[in-house]
Amino acid sequence: MSEDTLTTLKVRAARAGQSLQAYVRRLLDEEAGTLTPDEAAAQAREIASRGTVTADDVLAVIAEMREDRAA
């Protein structure tokens, strides 16, 4: 870790009223709780595999919404 990075983290921790260790732990916890694009896509595929909605169903709803807006 560069000195500039360490300094930035120390300043941010101080502004947040936290120790450097607590601040970095919070950052890591937040990062671990955020899905990567690949994880999100895998989760979406898994959820979609349990459903019965087809692409035609989605297109039909979009068409209905467009018709409602035009009216």
mmCIF file of the N, C-alpha and C atoms, coordinates in Angstrom:
data_MODEL
# 
_entry.id   MODEL 
# 
loop_
_atom_site.group_PDB 
_atom_site.id 
_atom_site.type_symbol 
_atom_site.label_atom_id 
_atom_site.label_alt_id 
_atom_site.label_comp_id 
_atom_site.label_asym_id 
_atom_site.label_entity_id 
_atom_site.label_seq_id 
_atom_site.pdbx_PDB_ins_code 
_atom_site.Cartn_x 
_atom_site.Cartn_y 
_atom_site.Cartn_z 
_atom_site.occupancy 
_atom_site.B_iso_or_equiv 
_atom_site.pdbx_formal_charge 
_atom_site.auth_seq_id 
_atom_site.auth_comp_id 
_atom_site.auth_asym_id 
_atom_site.auth_atom_id 
_atom_site.pdbx_PDB_model_num 
ATOM 1   N N  . MET A 1 1  ? 0.863   -1.168  0.000   1.00 0.00 ? 1  MET A N  1 
ATOM 2   C CA . MET A 1 1  ? 0.000   0.000   0.000   1.00 0.00 ? 1  MET A CA 1 
ATOM 3   C C  . MET A 1 1  ? 0.911   1.233   0.000   1.00 0.00 ? 1  MET A C  1 
ATOM 4   N N  . SER A 1 2  ? 0.596   2.170   -0.866  1.00 0.00 ? 2  SER A N  1 
ATOM 5   C CA . SER A 1 2  ? 1.414   3.382   -0.954  1.00 0.00 ? 2  SER A CA 1 
ATOM 6   C C  . SER A 1 2  ? 1.141   4.295   0.245   1.00 0.00 ? 2  SER A C  1 
ATOM 7   N N  . GLU A 1 3  ? 2.068   5.183   0.493   1.00 0.00 ? 3  GLU A N  1 
ATOM 8   C CA . GLU A 1 3  ? 1.914   6.154   1.583   1.00 0.00 ? 3  GLU A CA 1 
ATOM 9   C C  . GLU A 1 3  ? 0.722   7.076   1.323   1.00 0.00 ? 3  GLU A C  1 
ATOM 10  N N  . ASP A 1 4  ? 0.518   7.460   0.064   1.00 0.00 ? 4  ASP A N  1 
ATOM 11  C CA . ASP A 1 4  ? -0.624  8.317   -0.276  1.00 0.00 ? 4  ASP A CA 1 
ATOM 12  C C  . ASP A 1 4  ? -1.941  7.626   0.052   1.00 0.00 ? 4  ASP A C  1 
ATOM 13  N N  . THR A 1 5  ? -2.025  6.351   -0.271  1.00 0.00 ? 5  THR A N  1 
ATOM 14  C CA . THR A 1 5  ? -3.235  5.591   0.024   1.00 0.00 ? 5  THR A CA 1 
ATOM 15  C C  . THR A 1 5  ? -3.453  5.500   1.527   1.00 0.00 ? 5  THR A C  1 
ATOM 16  N N  . LEU A 1 6  ? -2.404  5.206   2.242   1.00 0.00 ? 6  LEU A N  1 
ATOM 17  C CA . LEU A 1 6  ? -2.501  5.097   3.703   1.00 0.00 ? 6  LEU A CA 1 
ATOM 18  C C  . LEU A 1 6  ? -2.932  6.423   4.311   1.00 0.00 ? 6  LEU A C  1 
ATOM 19  N N  . THR A 1 7  ? -2.353  7.504   3.846   1.00 0.00 ? 7  THR A N  1 
ATOM 20  C CA . THR A 1 7  ? -2.717  8.835   4.351   1.00 0.00 ? 7  THR A CA 1 
ATOM 21  C C  . THR A 1 7  ? -4.183  9.138   4.072   1.00 0.00 ? 7  THR A C  1 
ATOM 22  N N  . THR A 1 8  ? -4.630  8.846   2.858   1.00 0.00 ? 8  THR A N  1 
ATOM 23  C CA . THR A 1 8  ? -6.032  9.083   2.498   1.00 0.00 ? 8  THR A CA 1 
ATOM 24  C C  . THR A 1 8  ? -6.964  8.293   3.405   1.00 0.00 ? 8  THR A C  1 
ATOM 25  N N  . LEU A 1 9  ? -6.641  7.031   3.640   1.00 0.00 ? 9  LEU A N  1 
ATOM 26  C CA . LEU A 1 9  ? -7.481  6.197   4.504   1.00 0.00 ? 9  LEU A CA 1 
ATOM 27  C C  . LEU A 1 9  ? -7.479  6.705   5.943   1.00 0.00 ? 9  LEU A C  1 
ATOM 28  N N  . LYS A 1 10 ? -6.339  7.134   6.423   1.00 0.00 ? 10 LYS A N  1 
ATOM 29  C CA . LYS A 1 10 ? -6.262  7.669   7.791   1.00 0.00 ? 10 LYS A CA 1 
ATOM 30  C C  . LYS A 1 10 ? -7.111  8.929   7.930   1.00 0.00 ? 10 LYS A C  1 
ATOM 31  N N  . VAL A 1 11 ? -7.049  9.805   6.945   1.00 0.00 ? 11 VAL A N  1 
ATOM 32  C CA . VAL A 1 11 ? -7.835  11.037  6.988   1.00 0.00 ? 11 VAL A CA 1 
ATOM 33  C C  . VAL A 1 11 ? -9.326  10.701  6.942   1.00 0.00 ? 11 VAL A C  1 
ATOM 34  N N  . ARG A 1 12 ? -9.709  9.801   6.059   1.00 0.00 ? 12 ARG A N  1 
ATOM 35  C CA . ARG A 1 12 ? -11.129 9.418   5.967   1.00 0.00 ? 12 ARG A CA 1 
ATOM 36  C C  . ARG A 1 12 ? -11.612 8.764   7.248   1.00 0.00 ? 12 ARG A C  1 
ATOM 37  N N  . ALA A 1 13 ? -10.780 7.931   7.844   1.00 0.00 ? 13 ALA A N  1 
ATOM 38  C CA . ALA A 1 13 ? -11.143 7.289   9.114   1.00 0.00 ? 13 ALA A CA 1 
ATOM 39  C C  . ALA A 1 13 ? -11.338 8.341   10.193  1.00 0.00 ? 13 ALA A C  1 
ATOM 40  N N  . ALA A 1 14 ? -10.423 9.292   10.257  1.00 0.00 ? 14 ALA A N  1 
ATOM 41  C CA . ALA A 1 14 ? -10.530 10.350  11.266  1.00 0.00 ? 14 ALA A CA 1 
ATOM 42  C C  . ALA A 1 14 ? -11.797 11.165  11.051  1.00 0.00 ? 14 ALA A C  1 
ATOM 43  N N  . ARG A 1 15 ? -12.114 11.495  9.811   1.00 0.00 ? 15 ARG A N  1 
ATOM 44  C CA . ARG A 1 15 ? -13.333 12.260  9.527   1.00 0.00 ? 15 ARG A CA 1 
ATOM 45  C C  . ARG A 1 15 ? -14.589 11.484  9.918   1.00 0.00 ? 15 ARG A C  1 
ATOM 46  N N  . ALA A 1 16 ? -14.504 10.159  9.810   1.00 0.00 ? 16 ALA A N  1 
ATOM 47  C CA . ALA A 1 16 ? -15.644 9.317   10.184  1.00 0.00 ? 16 ALA A CA 1 
ATOM 48  C C  . ALA A 1 16 ? -15.666 9.023   11.678  1.00 0.00 ? 16 ALA A C  1 
ATOM 49  N N  . GLY A 1 17 ? -14.655 9.513   12.389  1.00 0.00 ? 17 GLY A N  1 
ATOM 50  C CA . GLY A 1 17 ? -14.586 9.276   13.830  1.00 0.00 ? 17 GLY A CA 1 
ATOM 51  C C  . GLY A 1 17 ? -14.260 7.832   14.157  1.00 0.00 ? 17 GLY A C  1 
ATOM 52  N N  . GLN A 1 18 ? -13.481 7.192   13.296  1.00 0.00 ? 18 GLN A N  1 
ATOM 53  C CA . GLN A 1 18 ? -13.148 5.786   13.490  1.00 0.00 ? 18 GLN A CA 1 
ATOM 54  C C  . GLN A 1 18 ? -11.640 5.608   13.473  1.00 0.00 ? 18 GLN A C  1 
ATOM 55  N N  . SER A 1 19 ? -11.220 4.500   14.058  1.00 0.00 ? 19 SER A N  1 
ATOM 56  C CA . SER A 1 19 ? -9.820  4.125   13.921  1.00 0.00 ? 19 SER A CA 1 
ATOM 57  C C  . SER A 1 19 ? -9.605  3.654   12.485  1.00 0.00 ? 19 SER A C  1 
ATOM 58  N N  . LEU A 1 20 ? -8.355  3.640   12.074  1.00 0.00 ? 20 LEU A N  1 
ATOM 59  C CA . LEU A 1 20 ? -8.049  3.150   10.725  1.00 0.00 ? 20 LEU A CA 1 
ATOM 60  C C  . LEU A 1 20 ? -8.526  1.703   10.576  1.00 0.00 ? 20 LEU A C  1 
ATOM 61  N N  . GLN A 1 21 ? -8.295  0.897   11.596  1.00 0.00 ? 21 GLN A N  1 
ATOM 62  C CA . GLN A 1 21 ? -8.686  -0.508  11.545  1.00 0.00 ? 21 GLN A CA 1 
ATOM 63  C C  . GLN A 1 21 ? -10.210 -0.646  11.388  1.00 0.00 ? 21 GLN A C  1 
ATOM 64  N N  . ALA A 1 22 ? -10.967 0.104   12.158  1.00 0.00 ? 22 ALA A N  1 
ATOM 65  C CA . ALA A 1 22 ? -12.426 0.026   12.078  1.00 0.00 ? 22 ALA A CA 1 
ATOM 66  C C  . ALA A 1 22 ? -12.919 0.525   10.722  1.00 0.00 ? 22 ALA A C  1 
ATOM 67  N N  . TYR A 1 23 ? -12.296 1.580   10.229  1.00 0.00 ? 23 TYR A N  1 
ATOM 68  C CA . TYR A 1 23 ? -12.694 2.138   8.933   1.00 0.00 ? 23 TYR A CA 1 
ATOM 69  C C  . TYR A 1 23 ? -12.441 1.138   7.806   1.00 0.00 ? 23 TYR A C  1 
ATOM 70  N N  . VAL A 1 24 ? -11.269 0.537   7.806   1.00 0.00 ? 24 VAL A N  1 
ATOM 71  C CA . VAL A 1 24 ? -10.935 -0.445  6.762   1.00 0.00 ? 24 VAL A CA 1 
ATOM 72  C C  . VAL A 1 24 ? -11.815 -1.687  6.895   1.00 0.00 ? 24 VAL A C  1 
ATOM 73  N N  . ARG A 1 25 ? -12.105 -2.103  8.121   1.00 0.00 ? 25 ARG A N  1 
ATOM 74  C CA . ARG A 1 25 ? -12.988 -3.259  8.324   1.00 0.00 ? 25 ARG A CA 1 
ATOM 75  C C  . ARG A 1 25 ? -14.364 -2.971  7.737   1.00 0.00 ? 25 ARG A C  1 
ATOM 76  N N  . ARG A 1 26 ? -14.880 -1.750  7.956   1.00 0.00 ? 26 ARG A N  1 
ATOM 77  C CA . ARG A 1 26 ? -16.184 -1.377  7.401   1.00 0.00 ? 26 ARG A CA 1 
ATOM 78  C C  . ARG A 1 26 ? -16.146 -1.388  5.875   1.00 0.00 ? 26 ARG A C  1 
ATOM 79  N N  . LEU A 1 27 ? -15.067 -0.856  5.301   1.00 0.00 ? 27 LEU A N  1 
ATOM 80  C CA . LEU A 1 27 ? -14.928 -0.885  3.843   1.00 0.00 ? 27 LEU A CA 1 
ATOM 81  C C  . LEU A 1 27 ? -14.943 -2.309  3.306   1.00 0.00 ? 27 LEU A C  1 
ATOM 82  N N  . LEU A 1 28 ? -14.222 -3.184  3.973   1.00 0.00 ? 28 LEU A N  1 
ATOM 83  C CA . LEU A 1 28 ? -14.162 -4.579  3.543   1.00 0.00 ? 28 LEU A CA 1 
ATOM 84  C C  . LEU A 1 28 ? -15.522 -5.268  3.705   1.00 0.00 ? 28 LEU A C  1 
ATOM 85  N N  . ASP A 1 29 ? -16.216 -4.975  4.798   1.00 0.00 ? 29 ASP A N  1 
ATOM 86  C CA . ASP A 1 29 ? -17.550 -5.545  5.003   1.00 0.00 ? 29 ASP A CA 1 
ATOM 87  C C  . ASP A 1 29 ? -18.505 -5.094  3.895   1.00 0.00 ? 29 ASP A C  1 
ATOM 88  N N  . GLU A 1 30 ? -18.441 -3.809  3.549   1.00 0.00 ? 30 GLU A N  1 
ATOM 89  C CA . GLU A 1 30 ? -19.302 -3.287  2.479   1.00 0.00 ? 30 GLU A CA 1 
ATOM 90  C C  . GLU A 1 30 ? -18.960 -3.940  1.141   1.00 0.00 ? 30 GLU A C  1 
ATOM 91  N N  . GLU A 1 31 ? -17.688 -4.092  0.865   1.00 0.00 ? 31 GLU A N  1 
ATOM 92  C CA . GLU A 1 31 ? -17.252 -4.714  -0.386  1.00 0.00 ? 31 GLU A CA 1 
ATOM 93  C C  . GLU A 1 31 ? -17.722 -6.159  -0.450  1.00 0.00 ? 31 GLU A C  1 
ATOM 94  N N  . ALA A 1 32 ? -17.583 -6.871  0.654   1.00 0.00 ? 32 ALA A N  1 
ATOM 95  C CA . ALA A 1 32 ? -18.003 -8.273  0.674   1.00 0.00 ? 32 ALA A CA 1 
ATOM 96  C C  . ALA A 1 32 ? -19.509 -8.409  0.520   1.00 0.00 ? 32 ALA A C  1 
ATOM 97  N N  . GLY A 1 33 ? -20.252 -7.397  0.943   1.00 0.00 ? 33 GLY A N  1 
ATOM 98  C CA . GLY A 1 33 ? -21.703 -7.443  0.839   1.00 0.00 ? 33 GLY A CA 1 
ATOM 99  C C  . GLY A 1 33 ? -22.246 -6.991  -0.502  1.00 0.00 ? 33 GLY A C  1 
ATOM 100 N N  . THR A 1 34 ? -21.374 -6.516  -1.378  1.00 0.00 ? 34 THR A N  1 
ATOM 101 C CA . THR A 1 34 ? -21.801 -6.044  -2.687  1.00 0.00 ? 34 THR A CA 1 
ATOM 102 C C  . THR A 1 34 ? -21.545 -7.122  -3.725  1.00 0.00 ? 34 THR A C  1 
ATOM 103 N N  . LEU A 1 35 ? -22.574 -7.463  -4.474  1.00 0.00 ? 35 LEU A N  1 
ATOM 104 C CA . LEU A 1 35 ? -22.414 -8.488  -5.509  1.00 0.00 ? 35 LEU A CA 1 
ATOM 105 C C  . LEU A 1 35 ? -21.576 -7.959  -6.664  1.00 0.00 ? 35 LEU A C  1 
ATOM 106 N N  . THR A 1 36 ? -20.719 -8.810  -7.182  1.00 0.00 ? 36 THR A N  1 
ATOM 107 C CA . THR A 1 36 ? -20.009 -8.472  -8.411  1.00 0.00 ? 36 THR A CA 1 
ATOM 108 C C  . THR A 1 36 ? -21.001 -8.631  -9.564  1.00 0.00 ? 36 THR A C  1 
ATOM 109 N N  . PRO A 1 37 ? -20.711 -8.064  -10.722 1.00 0.00 ? 37 PRO A N  1 
ATOM 110 C CA . PRO A 1 37 ? -21.612 -8.271  -11.867 1.00 0.00 ? 37 PRO A CA 1 
ATOM 111 C C  . PRO A 1 37 ? -21.835 -9.750  -12.176 1.00 0.00 ? 37 PRO A C  1 
ATOM 112 N N  . ASP A 1 38 ? -20.783 -10.554 -12.095 1.00 0.00 ? 38 ASP A N  1 
ATOM 113 C CA . ASP A 1 38 ? -20.940 -11.992 -12.355 1.00 0.00 ? 38 ASP A CA 1 
ATOM 114 C C  . ASP A 1 38 ? -21.836 -12.652 -11.306 1.00 0.00 ? 38 ASP A C  1 
ATOM 115 N N  . GLU A 1 39 ? -21.660 -12.281 -10.043 1.00 0.00 ? 39 GLU A N  1 
ATOM 116 C CA . GLU A 1 39 ? -22.502 -12.839 -8.981  1.00 0.00 ? 39 GLU A CA 1 
ATOM 117 C C  . GLU A 1 39 ? -23.958 -12.414 -9.153  1.00 0.00 ? 39 GLU A C  1 
ATOM 118 N N  . ALA A 1 40 ? -24.166 -11.154 -9.505  1.00 0.00 ? 40 ALA A N  1 
ATOM 119 C CA . ALA A 1 40 ? -25.530 -10.663 -9.716  1.00 0.00 ? 40 ALA A CA 1 
ATOM 120 C C  . ALA A 1 40 ? -26.186 -11.376 -10.887 1.00 0.00 ? 40 ALA A C  1 
ATOM 121 N N  . ALA A 1 41 ? -25.442 -11.582 -11.959 1.00 0.00 ? 41 ALA A N  1 
ATOM 122 C CA . ALA A 1 41 ? -25.987 -12.281 -13.118 1.00 0.00 ? 41 ALA A CA 1 
ATOM 123 C C  . ALA A 1 41 ? -26.329 -13.724 -12.764 1.00 0.00 ? 41 ALA A C  1 
ATOM 124 N N  . ALA A 1 42 ? -25.461 -14.384 -12.022 1.00 0.00 ? 42 ALA A N  1 
ATOM 125 C CA . ALA A 1 42 ? -25.728 -15.764 -11.612 1.00 0.00 ? 42 ALA A CA 1 
ATOM 126 C C  . ALA A 1 42 ? -26.962 -15.836 -10.723 1.00 0.00 ? 42 ALA A C  1 
ATOM 127 N N  . GLN A 1 43 ? -27.092 -14.875 -9.811  1.00 0.00 ? 43 GLN A N  1 
ATOM 128 C CA . GLN A 1 43 ? -28.259 -14.846 -8.938  1.00 0.00 ? 43 GLN A CA 1 
ATOM 129 C C  . GLN A 1 43 ? -29.529 -14.593 -9.749  1.00 0.00 ? 43 GLN A C  1 
ATOM 130 N N  . ALA A 1 44 ? -29.447 -13.685 -10.711 1.00 0.00 ? 44 ALA A N  1 
ATOM 131 C CA . ALA A 1 44 ? -30.610 -13.393 -11.554 1.00 0.00 ? 44 ALA A CA 1 
ATOM 132 C C  . ALA A 1 44 ? -31.005 -14.622 -12.369 1.00 0.00 ? 44 ALA A C  1 
ATOM 133 N N  . ARG A 1 45 ? -30.023 -15.329 -12.907 1.00 0.00 ? 45 ARG A N  1 
ATOM 134 C CA . ARG A 1 45 ? -30.332 -16.557 -13.671 1.00 0.00 ? 45 ARG A CA 1 
ATOM 135 C C  . ARG A 1 45 ? -30.986 -17.601 -12.778 1.00 0.00 ? 45 ARG A C  1 
ATOM 136 N N  . GLU A 1 46 ? -30.491 -17.712 -11.556 1.00 0.00 ? 46 GLU A N  1 
ATOM 137 C CA . GLU A 1 46 ? -31.054 -18.699 -10.630 1.00 0.00 ? 46 GLU A CA 1 
ATOM 138 C C  . GLU A 1 46 ? -32.494 -18.348 -10.286 1.00 0.00 ? 46 GLU A C  1 
ATOM 139 N N  . ILE A 1 47 ? -32.757 -17.079 -10.035 1.00 0.00 ? 47 ILE A N  1 
ATOM 140 C CA . ILE A 1 47 ? -34.118 -16.640 -9.727  1.00 0.00 ? 47 ILE A CA 1 
ATOM 141 C C  . ILE A 1 47 ? -35.012 -16.852 -10.941 1.00 0.00 ? 47 ILE A C  1 
ATOM 142 N N  . ALA A 1 48 ? -34.518 -16.480 -12.104 1.00 0.00 ? 48 ALA A N  1 
ATOM 143 C CA . ALA A 1 48 ? -35.307 -16.618 -13.333 1.00 0.00 ? 48 ALA A CA 1 
ATOM 144 C C  . ALA A 1 48 ? -35.622 -18.073 -13.632 1.00 0.00 ? 48 ALA A C  1 
ATOM 145 N N  . SER A 1 49 ? -34.721 -18.976 -13.286 1.00 0.00 ? 49 SER A N  1 
ATOM 146 C CA . SER A 1 49 ? -34.943 -20.397 -13.578 1.00 0.00 ? 49 SER A CA 1 
ATOM 147 C C  . SER A 1 49 ? -36.099 -20.967 -12.762 1.00 0.00 ? 49 SER A C  1 
ATOM 148 N N  . ARG A 1 50 ? -36.452 -20.300 -11.657 1.00 0.00 ? 50 ARG A N  1 
ATOM 149 C CA . ARG A 1 50 ? -37.565 -20.777 -10.826 1.00 0.00 ? 50 ARG A CA 1 
ATOM 150 C C  . ARG A 1 50 ? -38.899 -20.210 -11.296 1.00 0.00 ? 50 ARG A C  1 
ATOM 151 N N  . GLY A 1 51 ? -38.843 -19.227 -12.186 1.00 0.00 ? 51 GLY A N  1 
ATOM 152 C CA . GLY A 1 51 ? -40.066 -18.555 -12.622 1.00 0.00 ? 51 GLY A CA 1 
ATOM 153 C C  . GLY A 1 51 ? -40.647 -19.155 -13.888 1.00 0.00 ? 51 GLY A C  1 
ATOM 154 N N  . THR A 1 52 ? -41.852 -18.682 -14.202 1.00 0.00 ? 52 THR A N  1 
ATOM 155 C CA . THR A 1 52 ? -42.531 -19.174 -15.398 1.00 0.00 ? 52 THR A CA 1 
ATOM 156 C C  . THR A 1 52 ? -42.760 -18.054 -16.406 1.00 0.00 ? 52 THR A C  1 
ATOM 157 N N  . VAL A 1 53 ? -42.159 -16.888 -16.166 1.00 0.00 ? 53 VAL A N  1 
ATOM 158 C CA . VAL A 1 53 ? -42.320 -15.759 -17.067 1.00 0.00 ? 53 VAL A CA 1 
ATOM 159 C C  . VAL A 1 53 ? -41.440 -15.976 -18.289 1.00 0.00 ? 53 VAL A C  1 
ATOM 160 N N  . THR A 1 54 ? -42.022 -15.776 -19.455 1.00 0.00 ? 54 THR A N  1 
ATOM 161 C CA . THR A 1 54 ? -41.273 -15.938 -20.700 1.00 0.00 ? 54 THR A CA 1 
ATOM 162 C C  . THR A 1 54 ? -40.913 -14.566 -21.265 1.00 0.00 ? 54 THR A C  1 
ATOM 163 N N  . ALA A 1 55 ? -40.055 -14.569 -22.247 1.00 0.00 ? 55 ALA A N  1 
ATOM 164 C CA . ALA A 1 55 ? -39.704 -13.325 -22.937 1.00 0.00 ? 55 ALA A CA 1 
ATOM 165 C C  . ALA A 1 55 ? -40.944 -12.724 -23.579 1.00 0.00 ? 55 ALA A C  1 
ATOM 166 N N  . ASP A 1 56 ? -41.831 -13.565 -24.097 1.00 0.00 ? 56 ASP A N  1 
ATOM 167 C CA . ASP A 1 56 ? -43.074 -13.068 -24.688 1.00 0.00 ? 56 ASP A CA 1 
ATOM 168 C C  . ASP A 1 56 ? -43.938 -12.368 -23.646 1.00 0.00 ? 56 ASP A C  1 
ATOM 169 N N  . ASP A 1 57 ? -43.957 -12.886 -22.414 1.00 0.00 ? 57 ASP A N  1 
ATOM 170 C CA . ASP A 1 57 ? -44.711 -12.236 -21.340 1.00 0.00 ? 57 ASP A CA 1 
ATOM 171 C C  . ASP A 1 57 ? -44.164 -10.837 -21.073 1.00 0.00 ? 57 ASP A C  1 
ATOM 172 N N  . VAL A 1 58 ? -42.857 -10.719 -21.020 1.00 0.00 ? 58 VAL A N  1 
ATOM 173 C CA . VAL A 1 58 ? -42.224 -9.431  -20.765 1.00 0.00 ? 58 VAL A CA 1 
ATOM 174 C C  . VAL A 1 58 ? -42.535 -8.459  -21.894 1.00 0.00 ? 58 VAL A C  1 
ATOM 175 N N  . LEU A 1 59 ? -42.418 -8.927  -23.130 1.00 0.00 ? 59 LEU A N  1 
ATOM 176 C CA . LEU A 1 59 ? -42.712 -8.070  -24.274 1.00 0.00 ? 59 LEU A CA 1 
ATOM 177 C C  . LEU A 1 59 ? -44.166 -7.619  -24.274 1.00 0.00 ? 59 LEU A C  1 
ATOM 178 N N  . ALA A 1 60 ? -45.072 -8.495  -23.880 1.00 0.00 ? 60 ALA A N  1 
ATOM 179 C CA . ALA A 1 60 ? -46.490 -8.143  -23.828 1.00 0.00 ? 60 ALA A CA 1 
ATOM 180 C C  . ALA A 1 60 ? -46.731 -7.043  -22.795 1.00 0.00 ? 60 ALA A C  1 
ATOM 181 N N  . VAL A 1 61 ? -46.102 -7.141  -21.658 1.00 0.00 ? 61 VAL A N  1 
ATOM 182 C CA . VAL A 1 61 ? -46.266 -6.120  -20.612 1.00 0.00 ? 61 VAL A CA 1 
ATOM 183 C C  . VAL A 1 61 ? -45.682 -4.796  -21.086 1.00 0.00 ? 61 VAL A C  1 
ATOM 184 N N  . ILE A 1 62 ? -44.542 -4.839  -21.731 1.00 0.00 ? 62 ILE A N  1 
ATOM 185 C CA . ILE A 1 62 ? -43.947 -3.603  -22.258 1.00 0.00 ? 62 ILE A CA 1 
ATOM 186 C C  . ILE A 1 62 ? -44.886 -2.962  -23.272 1.00 0.00 ? 62 ILE A C  1 
ATOM 187 N N  . ALA A 1 63 ? -45.460 -3.766  -24.144 1.00 0.00 ? 63 ALA A N  1 
ATOM 188 C CA . ALA A 1 63 ? -46.400 -3.237  -25.145 1.00 0.00 ? 63 ALA A CA 1 
ATOM 189 C C  . ALA A 1 63 ? -47.609 -2.605  -24.468 1.00 0.00 ? 63 ALA A C  1 
ATOM 190 N N  . GLU A 1 64 ? -48.127 -3.250  -23.432 1.00 0.00 ? 64 GLU A N  1 
ATOM 191 C CA . GLU A 1 64 ? -49.271 -2.702  -22.698 1.00 0.00 ? 64 GLU A CA 1 
ATOM 192 C C  . GLU A 1 64 ? -48.906 -1.366  -22.047 1.00 0.00 ? 64 GLU A C  1 
ATOM 193 N N  . MET A 1 65 ? -47.721 -1.285  -21.467 1.00 0.00 ? 65 MET A N  1 
ATOM 194 C CA . MET A 1 65 ? -47.294 -0.047  -20.821 1.00 0.00 ? 65 MET A CA 1 
ATOM 195 C C  . MET A 1 65 ? -47.156 1.079   -21.847 1.00 0.00 ? 65 MET A C  1 
ATOM 196 N N  . ARG A 1 66 ? -46.633 0.748   -22.998 1.00 0.00 ? 66 ARG A N  1 
ATOM 197 C CA . ARG A 1 66 ? -46.493 1.758   -24.053 1.00 0.00 ? 66 ARG A CA 1 
ATOM 198 C C  . ARG A 1 66 ? -47.869 2.229   -24.519 1.00 0.00 ? 66 ARG A C  1 
ATOM 199 N N  . GLU A 1 67 ? -48.808 1.312   -24.649 1.00 0.00 ? 67 GLU A N  1 
ATOM 200 C CA . GLU A 1 67 ? -50.169 1.667   -25.061 1.00 0.00 ? 67 GLU A CA 1 
ATOM 201 C C  . GLU A 1 67 ? -50.826 2.580   -24.026 1.00 0.00 ? 67 GLU A C  1 
ATOM 202 N N  . ASP A 1 68 ? -50.620 2.254   -22.749 1.00 0.00 ? 68 ASP A N  1 
ATOM 203 C CA . ASP A 1 68 ? -51.193 3.063   -21.666 1.00 0.00 ? 68 ASP A CA 1 
ATOM 204 C C  . ASP A 1 68 ? -50.617 4.482   -21.682 1.00 0.00 ? 68 ASP A C  1 
ATOM 205 N N  . ARG A 1 69 ? -49.337 4.612   -21.961 1.00 0.00 ? 69 ARG A N  1 
ATOM 206 C CA . ARG A 1 69 ? -48.715 5.939   -22.005 1.00 0.00 ? 69 ARG A CA 1 
ATOM 207 C C  . ARG A 1 69 ? -49.216 6.747   -23.188 1.00 0.00 ? 69 ARG A C  1 
ATOM 208 N N  . ALA A 1 70 ? -49.480 6.072   -24.286 1.00 0.00 ? 70 ALA A N  1 
ATOM 209 C CA . ALA A 1 70 ? -49.939 6.765   -25.505 1.00 0.00 ? 70 ALA A CA 1 
ATOM 210 C C  . ALA A 1 70 ? -51.383 7.228   -25.377 1.00 0.00 ? 70 ALA A C  1 
ATOM 211 N N  . ALA A 1 71 ? -52.143 6.578   -24.506 1.00 0.00 ? 71 ALA A N  1 
ATOM 212 C CA . ALA A 1 71 ? -53.568 6.908   -24.359 1.00 0.00 ? 71 ALA A CA 1 
ATOM 213 C C  . ALA A 1 71 ? -53.797 8.165   -23.557 1.00 0.00 ? 71 ALA A C  1 
# 
